[in-house]
Amino acid sequence: MLKQHLQLKLGQKLAPQQIQLMKLIQLHTLEFEEELERELEENPALEIVKEDSKEDEYSSLEDAYQDEGTESIETDFDVNEYLYDDEPSYKTASSNYSPDDEEFDNESLLTEGQSLYDYLTEQIHLVNISEEDLKIAEYLIGNLDTDGYLRREIKSIVDDLAFSQGIYTTKEKVDDILENYVQKLDPSGVGARGLQECLLLQIEKKVSSDKAVSLAANILRYQFDALTNKHYNKIIQKYDIEEEDLKDALDEISKLSPKVGGNFDTQTITINQEIIPDFVIQVKDGLVIPMLNSKNAPTLRVSEEYKDILTTYSHDKNSSEHKQAALFIKQKLDAAKWYIDAINQRQNTLLQTITAIVKFQKDYFITGDEKSLKPMILKDVADITGFDISTISRVVKSKYADTPNGIVYLKDLFSDSLTNDDGEEVSTKEIKTHLQEVISKENKRKPLTDDALVVILKEQGYNIARRTIAKYREQLNIPVARLRKEL
């Protein structure tokens, strides 16, 4: 039996504009430029305005910046006003742009490059080899990873050749083709099945009677475990050599590459590693001024031409074709206004966030000393701006700032806090900096253990447990004392 009843539910749904805004906020400058270009192509009702000078239209950077924070950009509008109001061109603009943006107008950072597979395949085709062996060699090359290593078992490759290529061969033959053909190709070390083999392939191609090269090859072949564990005394005793001889051999080994395929990429080769900053931070007379890179603050407007077309079509209410055309154009105009509003809100969110960060870390931006970084978490910035923590997280994700002391990754400015012996809260970043300094000044012949580091940092006022030292050391990519040992 059917029954009717009332049920009250609370729910929360995100509007399409909110989803669009969240997507835009987390994009860094290059991704944002690509997204903007895509939107301009898809929506002809949206236009970008190129002006010769923004300085004449907008106030100076110093006037735009206020200690109280960046004010929100007003973006209220009525999506139905097109048919009734003769409004001026809808624009977005921000005075907080960098005056040095031409500095970042670089060519594309990426360009098409030759992959490792193509490079090796070209070489193998120049080798005098049977057709079947060539197919096996090509298959082996296709199984190399981006570092140039063959990580797969030969037995698995033999099975794959039978099932996918119709080539029935043996493990011995595949081994032979790998060692006598693929591993002979350039760069030296390609096709290795591990680090030891990779280094050996490189050192063996150094045709030399040099004592250091011969010793290096011998150590790599027979004393690899002792080498990786830095048991230098054991190697010296094994070969009955002087410490200087071992130093020379280690110097030869250090010239070898553990990732011979590192200069290649399956799709592109990076020709310019410069990072395009999302923010520019200037320091003038003790005042820290945060700005958006102007690539993040484009001047947009709704097309006047499309507004006029909509007005024309809306007057003809008898034609069904004109009604459909008017509806299509209105949808594009609405989408353009929504997008402009989202861009405005993105600019406002980015500016308020970077302003809050600058206020929090003012001393750091002035001095450039990591020791002056204050403990700061996402919640601290969220409390200042009034934004949600997830919004702050999206803003700082993949974002960089150009500061007087270099390019800074925003996430690096965030850190937890610990209390020192004086009862003051200090940033974990500061402790890591002290830890790095202590290790950099240690005697490399007798590196400091984690226990010794605990004692030294305690003397400096940082009472930290041994496991915390180990955690910070790993985060700084610093190996244990045994592996930091040098001759």
Sequence and secondary structure as in RCSB ss.txt:
>XXXX:A:sequence
MLKQHLQLKLGQKLAPQQIQLMKLIQLHTLEFEEELERELEENPALEIVKEDSKEDEYSSLEDAYQDEGTESIET
DFDVNEYLYDDEPSYKTASSNYSPDDEEFDNESLLTEGQSLYDYLTEQIHLVNISEEDLKIAEYLIGNLDTDGYL
RREIKSIVDDLAFSQGIYTTKEKVDDILENYVQKLDPSGVGARGLQECLLLQIEKKVSSDKAVSLAANILRYQFD
ALTNKHYNKIIQKYDIEEEDLKDALDEISKLSPKVGGNFDTQTITINQEIIPDFVIQVKDGLVIPMLNSKNAPTL
RVSEEYKDILTTYSHDKNSSEHKQAALFIKQKLDAAKWYIDAINQRQNTLLQTITAIVKFQKDYFITGDEKSLKP
MILKDVADITGFDISTISRVVKSKYADTPNGIVYLKDLFSDSLTNDDGEEVSTKEIKTHLQEVISKENKRKPLTD
DALVVILKEQGYNIARRTIAKYREQLNIPVARLRKEL
>XXXX:A:secstr
               HHHHHHHHHHT  HHHHHHHHHHHHHH TTEEE   S STTTS  HHHH  TT       
   TTGGGT          S B TTGGGG    SEEE   HHHHHHHHHTTS   HHHHHHHHHHHHT  TTSB 
 S HHHHHHHIIIII     HHHHHHHHHHTGGGSSSTTTTBSSHHHHHHHHHHTS    HHHHHHHHHHHH HH
HHHTT HHHHHHHHT  HHHHHHHHHHHHTS S TTTT  SSEEES      SEEEEEETTEEEEEE GGGS  E
EE HHHHHHHHHHHH  S HHHHHHHHHHHHHHHHHHHHHHHHHHHHHHHHHHHHHHHHHTHHHHHH  GGG   
B HHHHHHHH   HHHHHHHHTT EEEETTEEEEGGGG B EEE TTS EEEHHHHHHHHHHHHHTS TTS   H
HHHHHHHHHTT    HHHHHHHHHHTT   GGGG   
